[in-house]
Amino acid sequence: MGTRKYTILPVTRVEGHGKVTIHMNEANEVTEARLHIVEFRGFERFILGRPYWEVPVIVQRLCGICPVSHHLAAAKAMDRIVGGEDLTPTAEKMRRLMHYGQMFQSHALHFFHLSSPDLLFGTDGTALSAFDAPPEMRNILAVAGKFPELAVQGVMMRKYGQEVIKATAGKKIHGTGAIPGGINKNLSIEERDFLLKDIDKMIEWSKSAVKIAKDFTLGHVEELLPFGSFDSNHLSLVRKSDGALDLYDGVLRAVDKDGNRIVDDVDYQRYLEVVSEEVRSWSYMKFPFIKKLGHEQGWYRVGPLARLNTASFIPTPLAENERKEFKAVTNGKPNNVTMCYHWARMIELLHSIEMIQELLHDSDLQGTDLVTSGPRREETVGVLEAPRGTLFHHYRVDKNDAVVMANLIVSTTNNNEPMNQAVKRVAKDHFTGKSNITENLLNRIEVAIRAYDPCLSCATHALGKMPLVVELYDAGNSLLDSKIRE
């Protein structure tokens, strides 16, 4: 039949749009597999010429799923423009509460609404049979039908996280709470009490979510170990003083596959000394790498799995106990199993609700000193740990207060090469020797991508209808077969 190319367009149950191509030779061996980001993100151009104080509100329009992450990263950058990076206690704690609300709702959304069908459904009870479930069952409605209590739990957890965002940012989506040098509101006693009344239930549900992910992983270790997995570097922020997990602020740390520190205690204002980006012709999304290792060996993973691999500990007791159990599986070494992202994500979910509880009991949230300022700057970087990983915002502002340069490296961009590695590993393991297209084989590719919780809309924007199109070509590039699913 000659060489063939399979195309998955779009990848489903992820945020945003992308496609996968798989190339096979005459012997039915996979020769290449790629995740393509097919649309162009123009926000770095859209905000040029805009006044700096508008940026935290504008850039969050990148995404309706993680707007808080962009809102806060841009606000942290603009703090330095106005010399207000030393926030008041009320401002910093309000922002942290907002951020942990975002982490909580986003992790709940991904786990319960997007990924749970990959873990819950099986046609015959075997380890990976969930990946073979019929397409009509791979959605939240099927989860609600078979596991109604779990579906309700997922909806209510996400709702709670959005209520935290509303109380701190003013709105559940695209809020305005963070401003250069601080915040524009504090937390009232009424808002605090409203959030506290459900906190114990949220903690219990978070503990049970960790158990679901942990039990699935430990129950299928042999099958999951090779699935889209590979050795890699890992990068994240950690707390400057002791290397603890810190999702809002810190210093850059990167470790290799064995846990050796490649980068440590680096101020993220100097991120360009650590990270560079490679451009490839077949994707609009760039490929970041650690400079001193080069583009072939320096790529890295970010997100929940990377954060648990880089952090020295988690500063909340329930999540720290779970982290210890997570690390024990690999005898303290970094975990390089792609499907363990789900387990790590639920540990962070638990950590986020513990932090929310701690912050709600802090009287600084009712403070009235909200904004600070100092000497002006013209160039600035804001970095935090978004749900999907490390998020970089870099800006330059002229003397007329207008933005003249912007560079954003979003979390999914940092995970670009790892996602491609996962696609290639699954394709080679499951497609080699096959001569026809099957739904179950294609779903395995998507399962590996979904483990990263990619937010492709942060890197791309698409309009119109996006059906699933799979095309089969011969060696002469003639179309042999095409299937379309609306």
C-alpha positions as CSV (number, residue, x, y, z in Angstrom):
1,M,0.0,0.0,0.0
2,G,3.0,2.3,0.3
3,T,3.4,5.0,3.0
4,R,0.4,6.3,4.7
5,K,-0.6,9.3,6.9
6,Y,-3.3,9.2,9.5
7,T,-4.8,12.5,10.8
8,I,-6.8,13.2,14.0
9,L,-8.4,16.6,13.7
10,P,-9.3,17.9,16.2
11,V,-8.0,16.1,19.3
12,T,-11.1,15.7,21.6
13,R,-11.8,16.4,25.3
14,V,-9.0,19.0,25.5
15,E,-9.3,22.8,25.7
16,G,-8.7,24.3,22.3
17,H,-8.0,22.7,18.9
18,G,-5.1,20.7,17.6
19,K,-4.4,17.7,15.3
20,V,-2.2,14.6,15.2
21,T,-0.5,13.1,12.2
22,I,0.9,9.6,12.1
23,H,3.2,8.5,9.3
24,M,3.6,4.8,8.5
25,N,5.9,3.1,5.9
26,E,5.2,0.1,3.6
27,A,6.0,-2.3,6.4
28,N,3.3,-0.8,8.7
29,E,5.9,0.8,11.0
30,V,5.4,4.2,12.5
31,T,8.1,6.6,11.1
32,E,6.8,9.8,12.6
33,A,4.0,11.0,14.9
34,R,3.3,14.7,15.7
35,L,0.9,16.9,17.6
36,H,0.2,20.0,15.5
37,I,-1.1,23.3,16.8
38,V,-2.8,24.6,13.7
39,E,-4.1,28.0,14.6
40,F,-2.2,31.3,15.3
41,R,-2.2,33.1,18.7
42,G,-1.8,36.8,18.2
43,F,-2.1,38.3,21.7
44,E,1.5,39.3,21.8
45,R,0.6,41.6,18.9
46,F,-2.9,42.6,20.1
47,I,-1.7,44.3,23.2
48,L,1.1,46.4,21.6
49,G,0.3,50.1,22.1
50,R,-2.1,49.4,24.9
51,P,-1.5,51.0,28.3
52,Y,0.1,48.7,30.8
53,W,-2.8,48.7,33.3
54,E,-5.1,47.2,30.7
55,V,-2.9,44.1,30.2
56,P,-4.0,42.0,33.1
57,V,-7.6,42.3,31.9
58,I,-6.9,41.9,28.2
59,V,-4.5,38.9,28.2
60,Q,-6.9,36.7,30.2
61,R,-9.1,36.6,27.1
62,L,-6.6,34.1,25.8
63,C,-8.7,31.4,27.5
64,G,-12.1,30.9,29.3
65,I,-10.7,27.9,31.2
66,C,-7.6,29.4,32.9
67,P,-8.1,33.2,32.7
68,V,-7.1,33.7,36.3
69,S,-3.6,32.3,35.5
70,H,-3.0,34.9,32.7
71,H,-4.7,37.6,34.8
72,L,-2.3,37.0,37.7
73,A,0.9,36.4,35.7
74,A,0.3,39.7,33.9
75,A,-0.5,41.5,37.1
76,K,2.7,40.2,38.7
77,A,4.6,41.6,35.7
78,M,2.9,45.0,35.9
79,D,3.6,45.1,39.7
80,R,7.2,45.6,38.8
81,I,6.4,48.3,36.2
82,V,4.9,50.4,39.0
83,G,7.5,49.3,41.5
84,G,4.8,47.5,43.5
85,E,6.1,44.0,43.6
86,D,6.3,44.0,47.4
87,L,2.6,43.6,47.8
88,T,0.7,44.3,51.0
89,P,-0.3,41.2,53.0
90,T,-3.9,41.6,52.0
91,A,-3.1,42.0,48.3
92,E,-0.8,38.9,48.2
93,K,-3.1,36.7,50.2
94,M,-6.2,37.7,48.1
95,R,-4.3,36.9,45.0
96,R,-3.1,33.6,46.4
97,L,-6.7,32.7,47.3
98,M,-7.8,33.6,43.8
99,H,-5.1,31.4,42.3
100,Y,-5.9,28.4,44.5
101,G,-9.5,28.8,43.6
102,Q,-8.4,28.7,39.9
103,M,-6.2,25.6,40.5
104,F,-9.1,23.8,42.3
105,Q,-11.7,24.4,39.7
106,S,-9.5,23.7,36.8
107,H,-8.1,20.4,38.2
108,A,-11.7,19.4,39.0
109,L,-12.9,20.2,35.5
110,H,-10.2,18.3,33.8
111,F,-10.3,15.2,36.0
112,F,-14.1,14.8,36.3
113,H,-15.3,16.2,33.0
114,L,-12.5,15.4,30.5
115,S,-10.4,12.6,31.8
116,S,-12.6,10.5,34.0
117,P,-14.0,8.5,31.1
118,D,-10.4,7.3,30.4
119,L,-10.2,5.9,33.9
120,L,-13.8,4.8,34.8
121,F,-15.1,2.9,31.8
122,G,-14.2,-0.6,30.7
123,T,-16.0,-3.1,28.6
124,D,-14.6,-6.1,30.2
125,G,-12.8,-5.0,33.4
126,T,-9.3,-5.4,32.0
127,A,-6.6,-2.8,32.8
128,L,-6.7,-0.6,29.8
129,S,-10.2,-1.5,28.5
130,A,-11.3,2.0,29.3
131,F,-9.4,3.1,26.2
132,D,-11.6,0.8,24.2
133,A,-14.9,2.1,25.5
134,P,-17.3,3.1,22.6
135,P,-17.1,6.8,21.6
136,E,-20.6,7.5,22.9
137,M,-19.4,6.7,26.5
138,R,-16.4,8.9,26.4
139,N,-18.0,12.0,27.9
140,I,-19.3,13.5,31.1
141,L,-23.0,12.6,30.3
142,A,-22.0,8.9,30.3
143,V,-20.1,9.4,33.6
144,A,-23.3,11.0,35.1
145,G,-25.4,8.1,33.9
146,K,-23.1,5.4,35.4
147,F,-21.6,7.3,38.4
148,P,-24.1,10.0,39.3
149,E,-22.6,10.8,42.7
150,L,-19.2,11.3,41.1
151,A,-20.5,13.5,38.4
152,V,-22.3,15.7,41.0
153,Q,-19.2,15.8,43.0
154,G,-17.1,17.1,40.0
155,V,-19.7,19.7,39.2
156,M,-19.9,21.0,42.8
157,M,-16.2,21.1,43.2
158,R,-15.7,23.2,40.1
159,K,-18.6,25.5,41.2
160,Y,-16.9,26.0,44.6
161,G,-13.6,27.0,42.9
162,Q,-15.4,29.5,40.7
163,E,-17.1,31.0,43.8
164,V,-13.6,31.6,45.3
165,I,-12.6,33.3,42.0
166,K,-15.8,35.4,42.1
167,A,-15.2,36.5,45.6
168,T,-11.6,37.6,44.9
169,A,-11.7,38.7,41.2
170,G,-15.2,40.1,41.0
171,K,-16.4,37.6,38.4
172,K,-16.1,33.9,37.9
173,I,-14.6,34.4,34.4
174,H,-12.4,37.3,33.2
175,G,-12.4,39.1,36.6
176,T,-10.6,42.4,37.4
177,G,-9.4,41.8,41.0
178,A,-5.7,42.1,40.4
179,I,-4.3,45.5,39.4
180,P,-0.7,46.7,39.1
181,G,0.7,46.9,42.6
182,G,-2.1,45.1,44.3
183,I,-5.9,44.3,44.2
184,N,-9.1,46.3,44.0
185,K,-11.1,44.6,46.7
186,N,-10.7,42.6,49.9
187,L,-12.7,39.7,51.2
188,S,-15.8,40.6,53.2
189,I,-16.8,38.6,56.3
190,E,-20.0,37.5,54.4
191,E,-17.9,36.2,51.5
192,R,-15.6,34.4,53.9
193,D,-18.4,32.7,55.7
194,F,-20.1,31.7,52.5
195,L,-16.9,29.9,51.3
196,L,-16.2,28.3,54.7
197,K,-19.6,26.6,55.1
198,D,-18.6,24.0,52.4
199,I,-14.9,23.7,53.0
200,D,-15.1,20.4,54.9
201,K,-17.1,18.8,52.2
202,M,-14.6,20.0,49.6
203,I,-11.7,18.6,51.5
204,E,-13.4,15.2,51.8
205,W,-14.3,15.1,48.1
206,S,-10.7,16.1,47.3
207,K,-9.3,13.2,49.4
208,S,-11.6,10.8,47.6
209,A,-10.5,12.2,44.2
210,V,-6.9,11.5,45.1
211,K,-7.9,7.9,46.0
212,I,-9.6,7.4,42.6
213,A,-6.5,8.5,40.7
214,K,-4.1,6.6,43.0
215,D,-6.1,3.4,43.0
216,F,-6.4,3.4,39.2
217,T,-2.6,4.0,38.9
218,L,-1.5,1.5,41.4
219,G,-4.0,-1.1,40.2
220,H,-2.6,-0.9,36.6
221,V,1.0,-0.2,37.1
222,E,2.4,-2.7,34.6
223,E,0.1,-1.5,31.9
224,L,0.5,2.2,32.6
225,L,4.2,2.3,33.0
226,P,5.0,2.3,29.3
227,F,1.9,4.1,28.0
228,G,3.2,7.3,26.4
229,S,6.0,7.4,29.0
230,F,9.7,8.4,28.6
231,D,12.5,9.9,30.7
232,S,12.6,13.6,30.8
233,N,13.7,16.8,32.5
234,H,11.1,18.6,34.7
235,L,10.8,22.4,35.5
236,S,8.7,24.5,37.9
237,L,8.8,27.2,40.4
238,V,9.6,26.3,44.0
239,R,9.5,28.4,47.2
240,K,12.7,30.3,47.5
241,S,13.4,29.7,51.2
242,D,13.1,25.9,51.3
243,G,12.1,24.5,47.9
244,A,8.5,23.8,48.9
245,L,5.7,23.6,46.3
246,D,4.5,27.1,45.7
247,L,2.0,27.7,42.9
248,Y,2.0,31.5,43.1
249,D,5.6,32.6,43.4
250,G,9.2,31.3,43.8
251,V,12.4,30.6,41.9
252,L,13.0,28.3,39.0
253,R,14.2,24.8,39.5
254,A,14.7,22.0,37.0
255,V,15.7,18.4,37.6
256,D,16.7,15.6,35.2
257,K,15.2,12.1,34.9
258,D,17.3,11.0,38.0
259,G,16.5,14.0,40.1
260,N,19.8,15.9,39.7
261,R,19.2,19.6,39.7
262,I,20.0,21.2,36.4
263,V,18.7,24.7,37.4
264,D,18.2,25.8,40.9
265,D,17.3,29.0,42.8
266,V,17.1,31.1,39.7
267,D,15.1,34.4,39.8
268,Y,12.5,34.1,37.1
269,Q,13.3,37.7,36.0
270,R,16.3,35.9,34.4
271,Y,14.3,33.2,32.7
272,L,15.9,34.0,29.3
273,E,19.2,32.8,30.7
274,V,17.6,29.4,31.4
275,V,15.0,28.9,28.7
276,S,15.0,29.3,24.9
277,E,12.5,28.4,22.2
278,E,12.8,26.5,19.0
279,V,10.6,27.0,16.0
280,R,9.4,24.1,13.8
281,S,7.7,24.4,10.4
282,W,4.8,22.2,11.2
283,S,3.4,23.9,14.3
284,Y,2.5,27.4,15.3
285,M,3.5,26.5,18.9
286,K,7.2,26.8,19.8
287,F,9.3,24.2,21.5
288,P,11.0,25.5,24.7
289,F,14.2,23.9,26.1
290,I,16.8,24.5,28.8
291,K,19.6,26.5,27.1
292,K,22.6,24.8,28.6
293,L,21.4,21.4,27.5
294,G,20.5,22.4,23.9
295,H,17.3,21.8,22.0
296,E,17.8,18.1,21.5
297,Q,18.4,17.2,25.2
298,G,17.0,20.3,27.0
299,W,13.2,19.9,26.6
300,Y,11.3,19.4,29.8
301,R,7.9,18.7,31.3
302,V,5.8,21.1,33.4
303,G,2.6,20.8,35.3
304,P,1.5,18.6,38.2
305,L,3.9,15.7,37.5
306,A,6.8,18.1,37.1
307,R,6.0,20.1,40.2
308,L,5.9,17.0,42.4
309,N,9.2,15.9,40.9
310,T,10.9,19.3,41.5
311,A,9.4,20.4,44.9
312,S,11.2,19.3,48.1
313,F,7.8,19.0,49.9
314,I,4.2,20.3,50.0
315,P,3.5,22.7,52.8
316,T,0.1,21.4,53.7
317,P,-0.3,18.1,55.7
318,L,-2.8,16.1,53.8
319,A,-1.3,16.7,50.4
320,E,2.2,16.2,51.8
321,N,1.3,12.7,53.0
322,E,-0.1,11.9,49.6
323,R,3.1,13.2,47.9
324,K,5.2,10.9,50.1
325,E,3.2,7.9,48.9
326,F,3.4,9.2,45.3
327,K,7.2,9.5,45.6
328,A,7.6,6.1,47.3
329,V,6.4,4.4,44.1
330,T,9.7,5.5,42.4
331,N,11.8,5.3,45.5
332,G,12.1,9.0,45.7
333,K,13.3,9.5,42.1
334,P,11.3,11.6,39.6
335,N,8.2,9.9,38.3
336,N,8.4,9.8,34.4
337,V,5.1,7.9,33.9
338,T,2.8,10.1,31.7
339,M,-0.4,8.7,33.1
340,C,0.7,9.6,36.6
341,Y,-0.2,13.2,35.7
342,H,-3.7,12.4,36.9
343,W,-2.6,11.2,40.3
344,A,-0.3,14.2,40.7
345,R,-3.1,16.6,39.6
346,M,-5.4,15.3,42.3
347,I,-2.7,15.7,45.0
348,E,-2.5,19.4,43.9
349,L,-6.3,19.6,44.0
350,L,-6.1,18.5,47.7
351,H,-3.3,21.0,48.4
352,S,-5.3,23.8,46.8
353,I,-8.3,23.3,49.0
354,E,-6.1,23.0,52.1
355,M,-4.5,26.4,51.1
356,I,-8.0,27.9,50.6
357,Q,-9.1,26.7,54.0
358,E,-5.9,28.2,55.6
359,L,-6.3,31.5,53.8
360,L,-10.0,31.9,54.6
361,H,-9.1,31.9,58.3
362,D,-6.5,34.6,57.8
363,S,-7.8,38.0,59.0
364,D,-5.4,39.8,56.6
365,L,-8.0,39.1,53.9
366,Q,-10.2,41.8,55.5
367,G,-7.4,44.4,55.4
368,T,-7.8,47.7,53.7
369,D,-4.3,48.4,52.6
370,L,-4.6,47.1,49.0
371,V,-2.1,48.8,46.7
372,T,1.6,49.7,46.8
373,S,4.0,51.4,44.4
374,G,7.6,52.4,44.0
375,P,10.2,53.3,41.4
376,R,9.1,52.7,37.8
377,R,10.6,50.1,35.5
378,E,10.3,49.6,31.7
379,E,10.8,45.8,31.5
380,T,9.3,43.0,33.6
381,V,8.6,39.3,33.9
382,G,5.7,37.7,35.7
383,V,5.7,33.9,36.3
384,L,3.4,31.6,38.2
385,E,2.4,27.9,38.2
386,A,-0.8,27.7,36.2
387,P,-2.9,24.4,36.4
388,R,-1.1,23.1,33.4
389,G,2.4,24.2,34.3
390,T,4.8,27.1,34.5
391,L,3.5,30.3,32.8
392,F,5.8,33.1,31.6
393,H,4.7,36.7,30.8
394,H,7.4,39.1,29.7
395,Y,6.7,42.7,28.8
396,R,8.4,46.0,27.9
397,V,6.6,49.3,28.5
398,D,7.8,52.7,27.2
399,K,7.8,56.1,28.9
400,N,4.3,56.8,27.6
401,D,2.9,53.7,29.5
402,A,2.4,51.8,26.3
403,V,3.3,48.1,25.9
404,V,6.0,47.9,23.2
405,M,7.0,44.2,23.6
406,A,5.3,41.0,24.8
407,N,6.3,37.4,25.0
408,L,4.2,34.7,26.5
409,I,5.3,31.1,27.1
410,V,2.2,29.3,28.2
411,S,2.2,26.1,30.1
412,T,1.0,24.0,27.1
413,T,3.9,25.4,25.1
414,N,6.4,24.2,27.7
415,N,4.8,20.8,27.3
416,N,4.9,20.8,23.5
417,E,7.8,18.4,23.0
418,P,6.7,16.0,25.8
419,M,3.2,15.8,24.3
420,N,4.9,15.0,20.9
421,Q,7.0,12.4,22.6
422,A,3.9,10.8,24.2
423,V,2.1,10.7,20.8
424,K,5.1,9.1,19.2
425,R,5.5,6.5,21.9
426,V,1.9,5.4,21.8
427,A,1.8,5.4,18.0
428,K,4.9,3.2,17.8
429,D,3.6,0.8,20.5
430,H,0.1,0.5,19.3
431,F,0.0,1.3,15.6
432,T,3.0,-0.6,14.3
433,G,1.9,-3.7,12.4
434,K,-1.7,-2.3,11.9
435,S,-3.0,-1.7,8.4
436,N,-6.3,0.0,9.0
437,I,-7.8,2.8,11.0
438,T,-9.7,1.9,14.2
439,E,-11.4,4.2,16.7
440,N,-9.8,2.5,19.7
441,L,-6.3,3.0,18.3
442,L,-6.9,6.7,17.7
443,N,-8.4,7.1,21.1
444,R,-5.1,5.9,22.7
445,I,-3.3,8.9,21.1
446,E,-5.8,11.2,22.6
447,V,-5.6,9.6,26.1
448,A,-1.9,10.3,26.2
449,I,-2.4,13.9,25.2
450,R,-5.2,14.4,27.7
451,A,-2.9,13.3,30.5
452,Y,-1.2,16.7,30.1
453,D,-4.5,18.6,30.3
454,P,-3.4,20.8,27.4
455,C,-5.1,24.1,27.0
456,L,-4.5,24.6,23.3
457,S,-6.7,27.7,23.3
458,C,-4.0,29.5,25.3
459,A,-1.7,29.0,22.3
460,T,-4.3,29.0,19.5
461,H,-7.6,30.4,18.5
462,A,-10.0,28.9,16.0
463,L,-13.4,29.9,14.6
464,G,-16.0,27.7,13.0
465,K,-16.8,24.0,12.8
466,M,-14.0,21.6,13.6
467,P,-14.9,18.0,12.7
468,L,-12.7,14.9,13.2
469,V,-11.2,14.1,9.8
470,V,-9.0,11.0,9.3
471,E,-7.4,10.6,5.9
472,L,-5.4,7.7,4.4
473,Y,-2.9,8.4,1.6
474,D,-0.7,6.1,-0.6
475,A,3.0,6.4,-1.3
476,G,2.1,8.8,-4.2
477,N,0.2,11.0,-1.8
478,S,-3.1,10.0,-3.4
479,L,-6.1,9.9,-1.1
480,L,-7.2,6.3,-0.5
481,D,-9.8,6.7,2.3
482,S,-11.3,9.4,4.4
483,K,-13.6,9.3,7.4
484,I,-15.3,12.3,8.9
485,R,-17.0,12.5,12.3
486,E,-19.0,15.8,13.0
